[in-house]
Amino acid sequence: MFEYKFKVWEKLKEKGYTQKTLMQKYKLSAGTLDMLRKEKMIGINVLDTLCTIFKCQPNAIIRHVPDETPEK
């Protein structure tokens, strides 16, 4: 499973991004923004957009957390 390394929505707000800007300039949908607010995982294209906004690599935003299920 993947999890965020930080609260993405809060970081966007700190950088001065508004919902309107994210929707108009970066073409993020209201549903996507809601997923970020609720800290739910987003698709690879949205991750690409976040990397552009934050000027970083994906591993700066998310990390892999191994499942608790033992391997077969």
N, C-alpha and C positions, 0 to 999 in steps of 0.2 A: 504494500500500500504506500501511497505518497502522502506527505503532509507539508504544509507551508512552514517555512522557517520563521516567518513573521506575519503579522496581520496585514495582508496586502491592501485591503480597503483603507485602513488607517494610514498606511505609508503613502498611498495615492493622495489622500486628503492633506497629509503633511506637506507633500510636494506641490499642493495648490491645484490639483486636478479636481474638476467638478464632474458630476454625472453628465451634464450637458457636453462638456469638452470631450469626455471619454466616448460618448455616443457619436458626436459629430466628427471629431478629428480622427478617432481610432476605430470607429464603426463597431463599438461594443454594444451589444443589445442590453435592454433593461434586465432581461433574464440573467445574462452573464454578470452584470453588476450586482444583482441580487445574490448570485452564487458566491461572488467574492466577499460580499458583506457577511454572508453566513459561513464563510470559510469552507465552502464545498469545492471540490476539485473541478477544474475547467479543462477544456480541450487543448490540444497541442497548438492550434492557431492562436488561441487567446494567450497561452504561455509565451508564444513568439512575440505577441504584441506587448506583453508585460516586460519581456526582455528588452525590447526596443525602448519602452518608456523608462525603465530603470537603468538602461545601458549596462546590462549584465548577462551572464550565462544562466541557463535554467537552474543549475545547481545552487545559485545564489537565492533562488526563490523557493524551490521545493527540495525535499530529501526523501529518500526511500527508507521506509521502516519495514523490516521483514515481518511477515505474518508469524503469528504464534504457532501455526500449524506445523508439525514436524514434516520434513520431506519424506517421500516414499522411496 
